[in-house]
Amino acid sequence: MTKITASSKRGFQEAVQEGMKRAIKSLRGITGFEVVSYKGKVDGGKVVEYRATMEVTFILE
């Protein structure tokens, strides 16, 4: 298992998708993932960044 954090300016779902897209490119044997936290960044009274932290489970070869 490894923990990754990804971000998006559009929303949490896109942050998760981007994180998993990166994980799939660099890890083999991914069997699942769990989102362990959501966080956001606010600037000037507006949400400017959405962050998702995930635990990615994979099988070592």
TARAPE-V18633 format. One record per backbone hydrogen bond with DSSP energy under -0.5 kcal/mol. NH is the residue of the N-H (numbers start at 1). CO is the residue of the C=O. Records with the same first field share a line. If there is no record, write none. Layout:
# TARAPE-V18633
NH=CO ; CO
This chain:
# TARAPE-V18633
2=56
4=54
6=52
8=50
15=11
16=12
17=13
18=14
19=15
20=16
21=17
22=18
23=19
24=20
25=21
26=22
27=23
31=57
32=57
34=55
36=34 ; 53
37=53
39=51
41=49
43=46
46=43
48=41 ; 46
49=41
50=8
51=39
52=6
53=37
54=4
55=34
56=2 ; 54
57=32 ; 55
59=29
